[in-house]
């Protein structure tokens, strides 16, 4: 792995670490379902970055070394999960927020 690639991965992991830490702190403050979707997406994205770093550094075995076709299938499933799950959770969080905003519009708050 080139030094530039290693620096890029280290920066990505550092930024997702900070985002995951802030998300965990936010989790203690709010229990809103839309925020929980965002927090889960950030944490899964962080796990995906760590997984990608371990594969690039060859600490985590390649799919061929994990058992042939089963290993390749597991590798594809993990890659797909870490790619699409955060996007789906972010989208769900935005849709929940929009739905709540739409249903609460025009209602006055009770004091």
MODELLER restraints for C-alpha pairs under 7 A, 6 or more apart:
rsr = mdl.restraints
at = mdl.atoms
rsr.add(forms.Gaussian(group=physical.xy_distance, feature=features.Distance(at['CA:9:A'], at['CA:53:A']), mean=6.76, stdev=0.5))
rsr.add(forms.Gaussian(group=physical.xy_distance, feature=features.Distance(at['CA:13:A'], at['CA:49:A']), mean=6.08, stdev=0.5))
rsr.add(forms.Gaussian(group=physical.xy_distance, feature=features.Distance(at['CA:13:A'], at['CA:50:A']), mean=6.81, stdev=0.5))
rsr.add(forms.Gaussian(group=physical.xy_distance, feature=features.Distance(at['CA:16:A'], at['CA:46:A']), mean=5.37, stdev=0.5))
rsr.add(forms.Gaussian(group=physical.xy_distance, feature=features.Distance(at['CA:17:A'], at['CA:46:A']), mean=6.53, stdev=0.5))
rsr.add(forms.Gaussian(group=physical.xy_distance, feature=features.Distance(at['CA:19:A'], at['CA:42:A']), mean=6.86, stdev=0.5))
rsr.add(forms.Gaussian(group=physical.xy_distance, feature=features.Distance(at['CA:20:A'], at['CA:42:A']), mean=5.84, stdev=0.5))
rsr.add(forms.Gaussian(group=physical.xy_distance, feature=features.Distance(at['CA:20:A'], at['CA:43:A']), mean=5.41, stdev=0.5))
rsr.add(forms.Gaussian(group=physical.xy_distance, feature=features.Distance(at['CA:20:A'], at['CA:46:A']), mean=6.68, stdev=0.5))
rsr.add(forms.Gaussian(group=physical.xy_distance, feature=features.Distance(at['CA:23:A'], at['CA:39:A']), mean=5.27, stdev=0.5))
rsr.add(forms.Gaussian(group=physical.xy_distance, feature=features.Distance(at['CA:34:A'], at['CA:93:A']), mean=4.16, stdev=0.5))
rsr.add(forms.Gaussian(group=physical.xy_distance, feature=features.Distance(at['CA:34:A'], at['CA:94:A']), mean=6.88, stdev=0.5))
rsr.add(forms.Gaussian(group=physical.xy_distance, feature=features.Distance(at['CA:34:A'], at['CA:96:A']), mean=5.62, stdev=0.5))
rsr.add(forms.Gaussian(group=physical.xy_distance, feature=features.Distance(at['CA:34:A'], at['CA:97:A']), mean=6.02, stdev=0.5))
rsr.add(forms.Gaussian(group=physical.xy_distance, feature=features.Distance(at['CA:35:A'], at['CA:93:A']), mean=6.55, stdev=0.5))
rsr.add(forms.Gaussian(group=physical.xy_distance, feature=features.Distance(at['CA:37:A'], at['CA:89:A']), mean=5.18, stdev=0.5))
rsr.add(forms.Gaussian(group=physical.xy_distance, feature=features.Distance(at['CA:37:A'], at['CA:90:A']), mean=6.29, stdev=0.5))
rsr.add(forms.Gaussian(group=physical.xy_distance, feature=features.Distance(at['CA:37:A'], at['CA:92:A']), mean=6.69, stdev=0.5))
rsr.add(forms.Gaussian(group=physical.xy_distance, feature=features.Distance(at['CA:37:A'], at['CA:93:A']), mean=5.11, stdev=0.5))
rsr.add(forms.Gaussian(group=physical.xy_distance, feature=features.Distance(at['CA:38:A'], at['CA:89:A']), mean=6.28, stdev=0.5))
rsr.add(forms.Gaussian(group=physical.xy_distance, feature=features.Distance(at['CA:38:A'], at['CA:90:A']), mean=5.31, stdev=0.5))
rsr.add(forms.Gaussian(group=physical.xy_distance, feature=features.Distance(at['CA:38:A'], at['CA:93:A']), mean=5.90, stdev=0.5))
rsr.add(forms.Gaussian(group=physical.xy_distance, feature=features.Distance(at['CA:41:A'], at['CA:85:A']), mean=6.82, stdev=0.5))
rsr.add(forms.Gaussian(group=physical.xy_distance, feature=features.Distance(at['CA:41:A'], at['CA:86:A']), mean=4.06, stdev=0.5))
rsr.add(forms.Gaussian(group=physical.xy_distance, feature=features.Distance(at['CA:41:A'], at['CA:89:A']), mean=5.31, stdev=0.5))
rsr.add(forms.Gaussian(group=physical.xy_distance, feature=features.Distance(at['CA:41:A'], at['CA:90:A']), mean=6.13, stdev=0.5))
rsr.add(forms.Gaussian(group=physical.xy_distance, feature=features.Distance(at['CA:42:A'], at['CA:86:A']), mean=6.67, stdev=0.5))
rsr.add(forms.Gaussian(group=physical.xy_distance, feature=features.Distance(at['CA:44:A'], at['CA:82:A']), mean=6.64, stdev=0.5))
rsr.add(forms.Gaussian(group=physical.xy_distance, feature=features.Distance(at['CA:44:A'], at['CA:86:A']), mean=6.20, stdev=0.5))
rsr.add(forms.Gaussian(group=physical.xy_distance, feature=features.Distance(at['CA:45:A'], at['CA:82:A']), mean=6.43, stdev=0.5))
rsr.add(forms.Gaussian(group=physical.xy_distance, feature=features.Distance(at['CA:45:A'], at['CA:86:A']), mean=5.91, stdev=0.5))
rsr.add(forms.Gaussian(group=physical.xy_distance, feature=features.Distance(at['CA:48:A'], at['CA:82:A']), mean=4.97, stdev=0.5))
rsr.add(forms.Gaussian(group=physical.xy_distance, feature=features.Distance(at['CA:54:A'], at['CA:60:A']), mean=5.25, stdev=0.5))
rsr.add(forms.Gaussian(group=physical.xy_distance, feature=features.Distance(at['CA:55:A'], at['CA:61:A']), mean=6.80, stdev=0.5))
rsr.add(forms.Gaussian(group=physical.xy_distance, feature=features.Distance(at['CA:63:A'], at['CA:71:A']), mean=4.80, stdev=0.5))
rsr.add(forms.Gaussian(group=physical.xy_distance, feature=features.Distance(at['CA:63:A'], at['CA:72:A']), mean=4.73, stdev=0.5))
rsr.add(forms.Gaussian(group=physical.xy_distance, feature=features.Distance(at['CA:63:A'], at['CA:75:A']), mean=5.85, stdev=0.5))
rsr.add(forms.Gaussian(group=physical.xy_distance, feature=features.Distance(at['CA:64:A'], at['CA:71:A']), mean=6.25, stdev=0.5))
rsr.add(forms.Gaussian(group=physical.xy_distance, feature=features.Distance(at['CA:64:A'], at['CA:72:A']), mean=6.44, stdev=0.5))
